[in-house]
Every structure is written in C-alpha cells, then in structure tokens.
C-alpha cells in the first residue's frame, strides 16, 4: 500500500512528459460535449456534433490553445550541440577496459571441474522394495 503514491507519481510524470494529459483532457471535453448535445437531440446527433469539428466547446478551444503553446515552447528549446556532447563523454572514452579472455586462458574443462562427483562415480541403483506375503 505504501508503494501506490510513488508509483502513481511516476506514472503521472511519465504521462505528462509524453503528452497524455492533453488526451485525458480532450476525452473529458468530448464526454461533456456528448452529454450536453444529447439533451437537445438524439445520441447520434450528439456524437456527430461532438466530432465534426464545427461545434467545439470552450474546453476544446482551451485544450487546443494549450497544446499549441506547449509545442511552440518545445520548438524554441535549444538543442545540445554535438561539440559539448563529445566533451562530456571524454571521461568515458579515456577509461581502459580489460581485454576479453582468450581461449588459451580457459583450457581447463569447465564441466569436469564442477561436477567431478557426478562424472567419476557410477550411479548406484535405487533400492528395491520386496513384497512378501505370508
């Protein structure tokens, strides 16, 4: 139970980072539009007015405006230049990684060293049950 709040916070942060909050808000607006339009007509007419694009509600207009503003802010963010990336990764390039062992280092038979009791001894047969009737 103690893990629900952190998991919910991580899910909400991930959802907002990929733009799912706009999908959620638009879904709420569409449901509200269907309910409002169905008061004055049939359910089919309400669906038609909701999704035709000619009758947006005030919430739809605010969602569209917010989404476009967010996209414009993302487009104005400076990108990281490749020159700075190479300087940041310089330390990783200078690390010395040991070479992988060659086959000459692994000349011992690996299986025989681990399972000598299984390889050297012959298995004994299981005990037999003798049934005697008197």
Secondary structure, DSSP 8 states (H G I E B T S, - for coil): -TTHHHHHHHHHHHHHHTTHHHHHHHHHHHHHHHHHHHTTS-HHHHHHHHHSSSS--HHHHHHHHHHHHHHHHHHHS----HHHHHHHTHHHHT--------GGGG-S-HHHHH-HHHHHS-------------
